[in-house]
Amino acid sequence: MVIYRPMYVDKIMAYVDTPFVKILTGIRRCGKSTILKMIIEKLKTERNIPGERIVSCRWRSKV
């Protein structure tokens, strides 16, 4: 089940065209990847950015 979080997505989208590095942090399983996917979809649909122009990296620590 995916819960759309418009408040978080809109706050991050306000900084998309700025030179700041955007980092999503939080505890495990809180929805960071899901919010990132929502932002990517919004960039593709609303700003017509092709998928090959979007870079997304997932890093997992070996703890």
mmCIF file as Biopython writes it, N, C-alpha, C and O atoms, coordinates in Angstrom:
data_model
#
loop_
_atom_site.group_PDB
_atom_site.id
_atom_site.type_symbol
_atom_site.label_atom_id
_atom_site.label_alt_id
_atom_site.label_comp_id
_atom_site.label_asym_id
_atom_site.label_entity_id
_atom_site.label_seq_id
_atom_site.pdbx_PDB_ins_code
_atom_site.Cartn_x
_atom_site.Cartn_y
_atom_site.Cartn_z
_atom_site.occupancy
_atom_site.B_iso_or_equiv
_atom_site.auth_seq_id
_atom_site.auth_asym_id
_atom_site.pdbx_PDB_model_num
ATOM 1   N N  . MET A ? 1  ? 0.845  -1.178 0.000   1.0 0.0 1  A 1 
ATOM 2   C CA . MET A ? 1  ? 0.000  0.000  0.000   1.0 0.0 1  A 1 
ATOM 3   C C  . MET A ? 1  ? 0.894  1.247  0.000   1.0 0.0 1  A 1 
ATOM 4   O O  . MET A ? 1  ? 1.815  1.364  0.809   1.0 0.0 1  A 1 
ATOM 5   N N  . VAL A ? 2  ? 0.614  2.156  -0.902  1.0 0.0 2  A 1 
ATOM 6   C CA . VAL A ? 2  ? 1.387  3.393  -0.998  1.0 0.0 2  A 1 
ATOM 7   C C  . VAL A ? 2  ? 0.530  4.544  -0.502  1.0 0.0 2  A 1 
ATOM 8   O O  . VAL A ? 2  ? -0.601 4.732  -0.950  1.0 0.0 2  A 1 
ATOM 9   N N  . ILE A ? 3  ? 1.071  5.299  0.410   1.0 0.0 3  A 1 
ATOM 10  C CA . ILE A ? 3  ? 0.381  6.491  0.929   1.0 0.0 3  A 1 
ATOM 11  C C  . ILE A ? 3  ? 1.055  7.701  0.321   1.0 0.0 3  A 1 
ATOM 12  O O  . ILE A ? 3  ? 2.243  7.929  0.544   1.0 0.0 3  A 1 
ATOM 13  N N  . TYR A ? 4  ? 0.303  8.487  -0.452  1.0 0.0 4  A 1 
ATOM 14  C CA . TYR A ? 4  ? 0.860  9.668  -1.081  1.0 0.0 4  A 1 
ATOM 15  C C  . TYR A ? 4  ? 1.066  10.753 -0.025  1.0 0.0 4  A 1 
ATOM 16  O O  . TYR A ? 4  ? 0.162  11.064 0.751   1.0 0.0 4  A 1 
ATOM 17  N N  . ARG A ? 5  ? 2.270  11.322 -0.010  1.0 0.0 5  A 1 
ATOM 18  C CA . ARG A ? 5  ? 2.633  12.341 0.974   1.0 0.0 5  A 1 
ATOM 19  C C  . ARG A ? 5  ? 2.861  13.678 0.263   1.0 0.0 5  A 1 
ATOM 20  O O  . ARG A ? 5  ? 4.007  14.052 0.015   1.0 0.0 5  A 1 
ATOM 21  N N  . PRO A ? 6  ? 1.796  14.397 -0.064  1.0 0.0 6  A 1 
ATOM 22  C CA . PRO A ? 6  ? 1.960  15.631 -0.839  1.0 0.0 6  A 1 
ATOM 23  C C  . PRO A ? 6  ? 2.762  16.707 -0.117  1.0 0.0 6  A 1 
ATOM 24  O O  . PRO A ? 6  ? 3.453  17.492 -0.766  1.0 0.0 6  A 1 
ATOM 25  N N  . MET A ? 7  ? 2.686  16.760 1.208   1.0 0.0 7  A 1 
ATOM 26  C CA . MET A ? 7  ? 3.421  17.793 1.942   1.0 0.0 7  A 1 
ATOM 27  C C  . MET A ? 7  ? 4.931  17.610 1.753   1.0 0.0 7  A 1 
ATOM 28  O O  . MET A ? 7  ? 5.650  18.572 1.483   1.0 0.0 7  A 1 
ATOM 29  N N  . TYR A ? 8  ? 5.401  16.374 1.898   1.0 0.0 8  A 1 
ATOM 30  C CA . TYR A ? 8  ? 6.834  16.102 1.747   1.0 0.0 8  A 1 
ATOM 31  C C  . TYR A ? 8  ? 7.280  16.302 0.300   1.0 0.0 8  A 1 
ATOM 32  O O  . TYR A ? 8  ? 8.314  16.920 0.045   1.0 0.0 8  A 1 
ATOM 33  N N  . VAL A ? 9  ? 6.505  15.784 -0.637  1.0 0.0 9  A 1 
ATOM 34  C CA . VAL A ? 9  ? 6.861  15.889 -2.053  1.0 0.0 9  A 1 
ATOM 35  C C  . VAL A ? 9  ? 6.906  17.354 -2.477  1.0 0.0 9  A 1 
ATOM 36  O O  . VAL A ? 9  ? 7.848  17.769 -3.152  1.0 0.0 9  A 1 
ATOM 37  N N  . ASP A ? 10 ? 5.918  18.131 -2.096  1.0 0.0 10 A 1 
ATOM 38  C CA . ASP A ? 10 ? 5.881  19.550 -2.481  1.0 0.0 10 A 1 
ATOM 39  C C  . ASP A ? 10 ? 7.019  20.346 -1.860  1.0 0.0 10 A 1 
ATOM 40  O O  . ASP A ? 10 ? 7.577  21.236 -2.503  1.0 0.0 10 A 1 
ATOM 41  N N  . LYS A ? 11 ? 7.367  20.036 -0.616  1.0 0.0 11 A 1 
ATOM 42  C CA . LYS A ? 11 ? 8.481  20.747 0.021   1.0 0.0 11 A 1 
ATOM 43  C C  . LYS A ? 11 ? 9.798  20.467 -0.690  1.0 0.0 11 A 1 
ATOM 44  O O  . LYS A ? 11 ? 10.610 21.373 -0.878  1.0 0.0 11 A 1 
ATOM 45  N N  . ILE A ? 12 ? 10.011 19.214 -1.087  1.0 0.0 12 A 1 
ATOM 46  C CA . ILE A ? 12 ? 11.238 18.861 -1.789  1.0 0.0 12 A 1 
ATOM 47  C C  . ILE A ? 12 ? 11.226 19.416 -3.205  1.0 0.0 12 A 1 
ATOM 48  O O  . ILE A ? 12 ? 12.260 19.869 -3.696  1.0 0.0 12 A 1 
ATOM 49  N N  . MET A ? 13 ? 10.070 19.390 -3.874  1.0 0.0 13 A 1 
ATOM 50  C CA . MET A ? 13 ? 9.971  19.901 -5.251  1.0 0.0 13 A 1 
ATOM 51  C C  . MET A ? 13 ? 10.298 21.393 -5.312  1.0 0.0 13 A 1 
ATOM 52  O O  . MET A ? 13 ? 10.724 21.882 -6.358  1.0 0.0 13 A 1 
ATOM 53  N N  . ALA A ? 14 ? 10.110 22.113 -4.227  1.0 0.0 14 A 1 
ATOM 54  C CA . ALA A ? 14 ? 10.432 23.543 -4.206  1.0 0.0 14 A 1 
ATOM 55  C C  . ALA A ? 14 ? 11.934 23.777 -4.380  1.0 0.0 14 A 1 
ATOM 56  O O  . ALA A ? 14 ? 12.346 24.865 -4.783  1.0 0.0 14 A 1 
ATOM 57  N N  . TYR A ? 15 ? 12.751 22.767 -4.080  1.0 0.0 15 A 1 
ATOM 58  C CA . TYR A ? 15 ? 14.199 22.899 -4.174  1.0 0.0 15 A 1 
ATOM 59  C C  . TYR A ? 15 ? 14.804 22.153 -5.366  1.0 0.0 15 A 1 
ATOM 60  O O  . TYR A ? 15 ? 16.027 22.048 -5.459  1.0 0.0 15 A 1 
ATOM 61  N N  . VAL A ? 16 ? 13.992 21.642 -6.261  1.0 0.0 16 A 1 
ATOM 62  C CA . VAL A ? 16 ? 14.494 20.832 -7.376  1.0 0.0 16 A 1 
ATOM 63  C C  . VAL A ? 16 ? 15.432 21.632 -8.272  1.0 0.0 16 A 1 
ATOM 64  O O  . VAL A ? 16 ? 16.468 21.105 -8.680  1.0 0.0 16 A 1 
ATOM 65  N N  . ASP A ? 17 ? 15.120 22.846 -8.584  1.0 0.0 17 A 1 
ATOM 66  C CA . ASP A ? 17 ? 15.935 23.644 -9.510  1.0 0.0 17 A 1 
ATOM 67  C C  . ASP A ? 17 ? 16.985 24.494 -8.803  1.0 0.0 17 A 1 
ATOM 68  O O  . ASP A ? 17 ? 17.460 25.481 -9.365  1.0 0.0 17 A 1 
ATOM 69  N N  . THR A ? 18 ? 17.348 24.130 -7.596  1.0 0.0 18 A 1 
ATOM 70  C CA . THR A ? 18 ? 18.376 24.854 -6.858  1.0 0.0 18 A 1 
ATOM 71  C C  . THR A ? 18 ? 19.658 24.029 -6.821  1.0 0.0 18 A 1 
ATOM 72  O O  . THR A ? 18 ? 19.608 22.815 -7.018  1.0 0.0 18 A 1 
ATOM 73  N N  . PRO A ? 19 ? 20.803 24.659 -6.573  1.0 0.0 19 A 1 
ATOM 74  C CA . PRO A ? 19 ? 22.068 23.909 -6.560  1.0 0.0 19 A 1 
ATOM 75  C C  . PRO A ? 19 ? 22.296 23.084 -5.294  1.0 0.0 19 A 1 
ATOM 76  O O  . PRO A ? 19 ? 23.317 22.406 -5.180  1.0 0.0 19 A 1 
ATOM 77  N N  . PHE A ? 20 ? 21.362 23.131 -4.344  1.0 0.0 20 A 1 
ATOM 78  C CA . PHE A ? 20 ? 21.524 22.371 -3.112  1.0 0.0 20 A 1 
ATOM 79  C C  . PHE A ? 20 ? 21.438 20.874 -3.379  1.0 0.0 20 A 1 
ATOM 80  O O  . PHE A ? 20 ? 20.705 20.436 -4.267  1.0 0.0 20 A 1 
ATOM 81  N N  . VAL A ? 21 ? 22.186 20.093 -2.611  1.0 0.0 21 A 1 
ATOM 82  C CA . VAL A ? 21 ? 22.082 18.638 -2.660  1.0 0.0 21 A 1 
ATOM 83  C C  . VAL A ? 21 ? 20.894 18.236 -1.790  1.0 0.0 21 A 1 
ATOM 84  O O  . VAL A ? 21 ? 20.757 18.699 -0.658  1.0 0.0 21 A 1 
ATOM 85  N N  . LYS A ? 22 ? 20.049 17.383 -2.325  1.0 0.0 22 A 1 
ATOM 86  C CA . LYS A ? 22 ? 18.870 16.944 -1.576  1.0 0.0 22 A 1 
ATOM 87  C C  . LYS A ? 22 ? 19.139 15.554 -1.021  1.0 0.0 22 A 1 
ATOM 88  O O  . LYS A ? 22 ? 19.502 14.645 -1.767  1.0 0.0 22 A 1 
ATOM 89  N N  . ILE A ? 23 ? 18.964 15.388 0.273   1.0 0.0 23 A 1 
ATOM 90  C CA . ILE A ? 23 ? 19.203 14.103 0.927   1.0 0.0 23 A 1 
ATOM 91  C C  . ILE A ? 23 ? 17.968 13.738 1.736   1.0 0.0 23 A 1 
ATOM 92  O O  . ILE A ? 23 ? 17.509 14.515 2.573   1.0 0.0 23 A 1 
ATOM 93  N N  . LEU A ? 24 ? 17.435 12.551 1.479   1.0 0.0 24 A 1 
ATOM 94  C CA . LEU A ? 24 ? 16.306 12.051 2.262   1.0 0.0 24 A 1 
ATOM 95  C C  . LEU A ? 24 ? 16.853 11.155 3.361   1.0 0.0 24 A 1 
ATOM 96  O O  . LEU A ? 24 ? 17.548 10.177 3.086   1.0 0.0 24 A 1 
ATOM 97  N N  . THR A ? 25 ? 16.541 11.489 4.593   1.0 0.0 25 A 1 
ATOM 98  C CA . THR A ? 25 ? 16.991 10.680 5.718   1.0 0.0 25 A 1 
ATOM 99  C C  . THR A ? 25 ? 15.795 10.272 6.564   1.0 0.0 25 A 1 
ATOM 100 O O  . THR A ? 25 ? 14.734 10.894 6.504   1.0 0.0 25 A 1 
ATOM 101 N N  . GLY A ? 26 ? 15.976 9.237  7.339   1.0 0.0 26 A 1 
ATOM 102 C CA . GLY A ? 26 ? 14.922 8.791  8.238   1.0 0.0 26 A 1 
ATOM 103 C C  . GLY A ? 26 ? 15.207 7.381  8.706   1.0 0.0 26 A 1 
ATOM 104 O O  . GLY A ? 26 ? 16.148 6.734  8.246   1.0 0.0 26 A 1 
ATOM 105 N N  . ILE A ? 27 ? 14.391 6.921  9.614   1.0 0.0 27 A 1 
ATOM 106 C CA . ILE A ? 27 ? 14.562 5.575  10.132  1.0 0.0 27 A 1 
ATOM 107 C C  . ILE A ? 27 ? 14.222 4.557  9.053   1.0 0.0 27 A 1 
ATOM 108 O O  . ILE A ? 27 ? 13.653 4.903  8.018   1.0 0.0 27 A 1 
ATOM 109 N N  . ARG A ? 28 ? 14.571 3.317  9.298   1.0 0.0 28 A 1 
ATOM 110 C CA . ARG A ? 28 ? 14.276 2.268  8.338   1.0 0.0 28 A 1 
ATOM 111 C C  . ARG A ? 28 ? 12.781 2.152  8.102   1.0 0.0 28 A 1 
ATOM 112 O O  . ARG A ? 28 ? 11.975 2.298  9.021   1.0 0.0 28 A 1 
ATOM 113 N N  . ARG A ? 29 ? 12.424 1.883  6.841   1.0 0.0 29 A 1 
ATOM 114 C CA . ARG A ? 29 ? 11.050 1.590  6.443   1.0 0.0 29 A 1 
ATOM 115 C C  . ARG A ? 29 ? 10.069 2.726  6.734   1.0 0.0 29 A 1 
ATOM 116 O O  . ARG A ? 29 ? 8.906  2.473  7.047   1.0 0.0 29 A 1 
ATOM 117 N N  . CYS A ? 30 ? 10.529 3.979  6.632   1.0 0.0 30 A 1 
ATOM 118 C CA . CYS A ? 30 ? 9.626  5.103  6.885   1.0 0.0 30 A 1 
ATOM 119 C C  . CYS A ? 30 ? 9.075  5.701  5.587   1.0 0.0 30 A 1 
ATOM 120 O O  . CYS A ? 30 ? 8.215  6.580  5.633   1.0 0.0 30 A 1 
ATOM 121 N N  . GLY A ? 31 ? 9.569  5.227  4.409   1.0 0.0 31 A 1 
ATOM 122 C CA . GLY A ? 31 ? 9.016  5.693  3.145   1.0 0.0 31 A 1 
ATOM 123 C C  . GLY A ? 31 ? 9.938  6.582  2.345   1.0 0.0 31 A 1 
ATOM 124 O O  . GLY A ? 31 ? 9.476  7.273  1.437   1.0 0.0 31 A 1 
ATOM 125 N N  . LYS A ? 32 ? 11.226 6.592  2.644   1.0 0.0 32 A 1 
ATOM 126 C CA . LYS A ? 32 ? 12.172 7.447  1.910   1.0 0.0 32 A 1 
ATOM 127 C C  . LYS A ? 32 ? 12.202 7.096  0.427   1.0 0.0 32 A 1 
ATOM 128 O O  . LYS A ? 32 ? 12.125 7.985  -0.421  1.0 0.0 32 A 1 
ATOM 129 N N  . SER A ? 33 ? 12.311 5.830  0.113   1.0 0.0 33 A 1 
ATOM 130 C CA . SER A ? 33 ? 12.359 5.399  -1.290  1.0 0.0 33 A 1 
ATOM 131 C C  . SER A ? 33 ? 11.047 5.692  -1.999  1.0 0.0 33 A 1 
ATOM 132 O O  . SER A ? 33 ? 11.041 6.061  -3.174  1.0 0.0 33 A 1 
ATOM 133 N N  . THR A ? 34 ? 9.950  5.531  -1.300  1.0 0.0 34 A 1 
ATOM 134 C CA . THR A ? 34 ? 8.644  5.800  -1.886  1.0 0.0 34 A 1 
ATOM 135 C C  . THR A ? 34 ? 8.484  7.280  -2.213  1.0 0.0 34 A 1 
ATOM 136 O O  . THR A ? 34 ? 7.960  7.628  -3.271  1.0 0.0 34 A 1 
ATOM 137 N N  . ILE A ? 35 ? 8.930  8.147  -1.318  1.0 0.0 35 A 1 
ATOM 138 C CA . ILE A ? 35 ? 8.866  9.586  -1.579  1.0 0.0 35 A 1 
ATOM 139 C C  . ILE A ? 35 ? 9.745  9.940  -2.771  1.0 0.0 35 A 1 
ATOM 140 O O  . ILE A ? 35 ? 9.364  10.763 -3.603  1.0 0.0 35 A 1 
ATOM 141 N N  . LEU A ? 36 ? 10.920 9.322  -2.855  1.0 0.0 36 A 1 
ATOM 142 C CA . LEU A ? 36 ? 11.804 9.562  -3.988  1.0 0.0 36 A 1 
ATOM 143 C C  . LEU A ? 36 ? 11.141 9.128  -5.291  1.0 0.0 36 A 1 
ATOM 144 O O  . LEU A ? 36 ? 11.243 9.831  -6.297  1.0 0.0 36 A 1 
ATOM 145 N N  . LYS A ? 37 ? 10.473 7.995  -5.290  1.0 0.0 37 A 1 
ATOM 146 C CA . LYS A ? 37 ? 9.758  7.531  -6.484  1.0 0.0 37 A 1 
ATOM 147 C C  . LYS A ? 37 ? 8.643  8.500  -6.866  1.0 0.0 37 A 1 
ATOM 148 O O  . LYS A ? 37 ? 8.415  8.749  -8.050  1.0 0.0 37 A 1 
ATOM 149 N N  . MET A ? 38 ? 7.948  9.047  -5.873  1.0 0.0 38 A 1 
ATOM 150 C CA . MET A ? 38 ? 6.887  10.022 -6.139  1.0 0.0 38 A 1 
ATOM 151 C C  . MET A ? 38 ? 7.458  11.286 -6.769  1.0 0.0 38 A 1 
ATOM 152 O O  . MET A ? 38 ? 6.853  11.855 -7.677  1.0 0.0 38 A 1 
ATOM 153 N N  . ILE A ? 39 ? 8.614  11.725 -6.295  1.0 0.0 39 A 1 
ATOM 154 C CA . ILE A ? 39 ? 9.260  12.908 -6.860  1.0 0.0 39 A 1 
ATOM 155 C C  . ILE A ? 39 ? 9.685  12.636 -8.299  1.0 0.0 39 A 1 
ATOM 156 O O  . ILE A ? 39 ? 9.507  13.486 -9.172  1.0 0.0 39 A 1 
ATOM 157 N N  . ILE A ? 40 ? 10.242 11.457 -8.548  1.0 0.0 40 A 1 
ATOM 158 C CA . ILE A ? 40 ? 10.665 11.097 -9.910  1.0 0.0 40 A 1 
ATOM 159 C C  . ILE A ? 40 ? 9.459  11.075 -10.841 1.0 0.0 40 A 1 
ATOM 160 O O  . ILE A ? 40 ? 9.537  11.590 -11.957 1.0 0.0 40 A 1 
ATOM 161 N N  . GLU A ? 41 ? 8.354  10.493 -10.408 1.0 0.0 41 A 1 
ATOM 162 C CA . GLU A ? 41 ? 7.150  10.466 -11.248 1.0 0.0 41 A 1 
ATOM 163 C C  . GLU A ? 41 ? 6.622  11.867 -11.524 1.0 0.0 41 A 1 
ATOM 164 O O  . GLU A ? 41 ? 6.166  12.163 -12.628 1.0 0.0 41 A 1 
ATOM 165 N N  . LYS A ? 42 ? 6.687  12.719 -10.518 1.0 0.0 42 A 1 
ATOM 166 C CA . LYS A ? 42 ? 6.224  14.098 -10.697 1.0 0.0 42 A 1 
ATOM 167 C C  . LYS A ? 42 ? 7.113  14.836 -11.692 1.0 0.0 42 A 1 
ATOM 168 O O  . LYS A ? 42 ? 6.612  15.617 -12.502 1.0 0.0 42 A 1 
ATOM 169 N N  . LEU A ? 43 ? 8.426  14.602 -11.645 1.0 0.0 43 A 1 
ATOM 170 C CA . LEU A ? 43 ? 9.338  15.220 -12.607 1.0 0.0 43 A 1 
ATOM 171 C C  . LEU A ? 43 ? 9.043  14.734 -14.017 1.0 0.0 43 A 1 
ATOM 172 O O  . LEU A ? 43 ? 9.081  15.518 -14.965 1.0 0.0 43 A 1 
ATOM 173 N N  . LYS A ? 44 ? 8.752  13.448 -14.163 1.0 0.0 44 A 1 
ATOM 174 C CA . LYS A ? 44 ? 8.464  12.891 -15.488 1.0 0.0 44 A 1 
ATOM 175 C C  . LYS A ? 44 ? 7.158  13.411 -16.053 1.0 0.0 44 A 1 
ATOM 176 O O  . LYS A ? 44 ? 7.081  13.734 -17.239 1.0 0.0 44 A 1 
ATOM 177 N N  . THR A ? 45 ? 6.128  13.496 -15.221 1.0 0.0 45 A 1 
ATOM 178 C CA . THR A ? 45 ? 4.804  13.866 -15.722 1.0 0.0 45 A 1 
ATOM 179 C C  . THR A ? 45 ? 4.603  15.378 -15.822 1.0 0.0 45 A 1 
ATOM 180 O O  . THR A ? 45 ? 4.128  15.870 -16.846 1.0 0.0 45 A 1 
ATOM 181 N N  . GLU A ? 46 ? 4.955  16.111 -14.782 1.0 0.0 46 A 1 
ATOM 182 C CA . GLU A ? 46 ? 4.672  17.548 -14.762 1.0 0.0 46 A 1 
ATOM 183 C C  . GLU A ? 46 ? 5.723  18.384 -15.475 1.0 0.0 46 A 1 
ATOM 184 O O  . GLU A ? 46 ? 5.408  19.435 -16.033 1.0 0.0 46 A 1 
ATOM 185 N N  . ARG A ? 47 ? 6.972  17.923 -15.459 1.0 0.0 47 A 1 
ATOM 186 C CA . ARG A ? 47 ? 8.045  18.713 -16.074 1.0 0.0 47 A 1 
ATOM 187 C C  . ARG A ? 47 ? 8.587  18.077 -17.341 1.0 0.0 47 A 1 
ATOM 188 O O  . ARG A ? 47 ? 9.530  18.592 -17.941 1.0 0.0 47 A 1 
ATOM 189 N N  . ASN A ? 48 ? 7.995  16.956 -17.754 1.0 0.0 48 A 1 
ATOM 190 C CA . ASN A ? 48 ? 8.356  16.259 -18.996 1.0 0.0 48 A 1 
ATOM 191 C C  . ASN A ? 48 ? 9.843  15.933 -19.078 1.0 0.0 48 A 1 
ATOM 192 O O  . ASN A ? 48 ? 10.450 16.067 -20.141 1.0 0.0 48 A 1 
ATOM 193 N N  . ILE A ? 49 ? 10.428 15.510 -17.978 1.0 0.0 49 A 1 
ATOM 194 C CA . ILE A ? 49 ? 11.834 15.122 -17.956 1.0 0.0 49 A 1 
ATOM 195 C C  . ILE A ? 49 ? 11.905 13.628 -18.280 1.0 0.0 49 A 1 
ATOM 196 O O  . ILE A ? 49 ? 11.270 12.819 -17.603 1.0 0.0 49 A 1 
ATOM 197 N N  . PRO A ? 50 ? 12.674 13.256 -19.310 1.0 0.0 50 A 1 
ATOM 198 C CA . PRO A ? 50 ? 12.768 11.826 -19.653 1.0 0.0 50 A 1 
ATOM 199 C C  . PRO A ? 50 ? 13.457 11.027 -18.556 1.0 0.0 50 A 1 
ATOM 200 O O  . PRO A ? 50 ? 14.324 11.546 -17.853 1.0 0.0 50 A 1 
ATOM 201 N N  . GLY A ? 51 ? 13.073 9.772  -18.412 1.0 0.0 51 A 1 
ATOM 202 C CA . GLY A ? 51 ? 13.607 8.905  -17.369 1.0 0.0 51 A 1 
ATOM 203 C C  . GLY A ? 51 ? 15.107 8.726  -17.429 1.0 0.0 51 A 1 
ATOM 204 O O  . GLY A ? 51 ? 15.755 8.571  -16.394 1.0 0.0 51 A 1 
ATOM 205 N N  . GLU A ? 52 ? 15.676 8.744  -18.640 1.0 0.0 52 A 1 
ATOM 206 C CA . GLU A ? 52 ? 17.121 8.561  -18.766 1.0 0.0 52 A 1 
ATOM 207 C C  . GLU A ? 52 ? 17.905 9.779  -18.278 1.0 0.0 52 A 1 
ATOM 208 O O  . GLU A ? 52 ? 19.126 9.698  -18.140 1.0 0.0 52 A 1 
ATOM 209 N N  . ARG A ? 53 ? 17.246 10.890 -18.018 1.0 0.0 53 A 1 
ATOM 210 C CA . ARG A ? 53 ? 17.906 12.087 -17.498 1.0 0.0 53 A 1 
ATOM 211 C C  . ARG A ? 53 ? 17.848 12.158 -15.967 1.0 0.0 53 A 1 
ATOM 212 O O  . ARG A ? 53 ? 18.369 13.101 -15.373 1.0 0.0 53 A 1 
ATOM 213 N N  . ILE A ? 54 ? 17.221 11.174 -15.331 1.0 0.0 54 A 1 
ATOM 214 C CA . ILE A ? 54 ? 17.074 11.159 -13.874 1.0 0.0 54 A 1 
ATOM 215 C C  . ILE A ? 54 ? 17.974 10.077 -13.308 1.0 0.0 54 A 1 
ATOM 216 O O  . ILE A ? 54 ? 17.921 8.925  -13.740 1.0 0.0 54 A 1 
ATOM 217 N N  . VAL A ? 55 ? 18.805 10.449 -12.334 1.0 0.0 55 A 1 
ATOM 218 C CA . VAL A ? 55 ? 19.725 9.508  -11.697 1.0 0.0 55 A 1 
ATOM 219 C C  . VAL A ? 55 ? 19.272 9.303  -10.257 1.0 0.0 55 A 1 
ATOM 220 O O  . VAL A ? 55 ? 19.082 10.265 -9.512  1.0 0.0 55 A 1 
ATOM 221 N N  . SER A ? 56 ? 19.105 8.064  -9.882  1.0 0.0 56 A 1 
ATOM 222 C CA . SER A ? 56 ? 18.716 7.723  -8.527  1.0 0.0 56 A 1 
ATOM 223 C C  . SER A ? 56 ? 19.634 6.624  -8.020  1.0 0.0 56 A 1 
ATOM 224 O O  . SER A ? 56 ? 19.826 5.611  -8.693  1.0 0.0 56 A 1 
ATOM 225 N N  . CYS A ? 57 ? 20.203 6.819  -6.835  1.0 0.0 57 A 1 
ATOM 226 C CA . CYS A ? 57 ? 21.138 5.850  -6.252  1.0 0.0 57 A 1 
ATOM 227 C C  . CYS A ? 57 ? 20.612 5.406  -4.895  1.0 0.0 57 A 1 
ATOM 228 O O  . CYS A ? 57 ? 20.223 6.227  -4.064  1.0 0.0 57 A 1 
ATOM 229 N N  . ARG A ? 58 ? 20.606 4.106  -4.686  1.0 0.0 58 A 1 
ATOM 230 C CA . ARG A ? 58 ? 20.255 3.565  -3.370  1.0 0.0 58 A 1 
ATOM 231 C C  . ARG A ? 58 ? 21.504 2.981  -2.760  1.0 0.0 58 A 1 
ATOM 232 O O  . ARG A ? 58 ? 22.232 2.232  -3.412  1.0 0.0 58 A 1 
ATOM 233 N N  . TRP A ? 59 ? 21.750 3.317  -1.525  1.0 0.0 59 A 1 
ATOM 234 C CA . TRP A ? 59 ? 22.936 2.829  -0.809  1.0 0.0 59 A 1 
ATOM 235 C C  . TRP A ? 59 ? 22.459 2.071  0.405   1.0 0.0 59 A 1 
ATOM 236 O O  . TRP A ? 59 ? 21.617 2.551  1.165   1.0 0.0 59 A 1 
ATOM 237 N N  . ARG A ? 60 ? 22.992 0.907  0.579   1.0 0.0 60 A 1 
ATOM 238 C CA . ARG A ? 60 ? 22.647 0.103  1.765   1.0 0.0 60 A 1 
ATOM 239 C C  . ARG A ? 60 ? 23.917 -0.153 2.560   1.0 0.0 60 A 1 
ATOM 240 O O  . ARG A ? 60 ? 24.926 -0.598 2.013   1.0 0.0 60 A 1 
ATOM 241 N N  . SER A ? 61 ? 23.859 0.126  3.824   1.0 0.0 61 A 1 
ATOM 242 C CA . SER A ? 61 ? 25.021 -0.146 4.668   1.0 0.0 61 A 1 
ATOM 243 C C  . SER A ? 61 ? 25.010 -1.620 5.062   1.0 0.0 61 A 1 
ATOM 244 O O  . SER A ? 61 ? 23.954 -2.242 5.183   1.0 0.0 61 A 1 
ATOM 245 N N  . LYS A ? 62 ? 26.185 -2.151 5.255   1.0 0.0 62 A 1 
ATOM 246 C CA . LYS A ? 62 ? 26.313 -3.551 5.658   1.0 0.0 62 A 1 
ATOM 247 C C  . LYS A ? 62 ? 26.518 -3.594 7.169   1.0 0.0 62 A 1 
ATOM 248 O O  . LYS A ? 62 ? 27.648 -3.681 7.651   1.0 0.0 62 A 1 
ATOM 249 N N  . VAL A ? 63 ? 25.429 -3.532 7.899   1.0 0.0 63 A 1 
ATOM 250 C CA . VAL A ? 63 ? 25.490 -3.523 9.367   1.0 0.0 63 A 1 
ATOM 251 C C  . VAL A ? 63 ? 25.057 -4.864 9.885   1.0 0.0 63 A 1 
ATOM 252 O O  . VAL A ? 63 ? 25.033 -5.079 11.097  1.0 0.0 63 A 1 
#
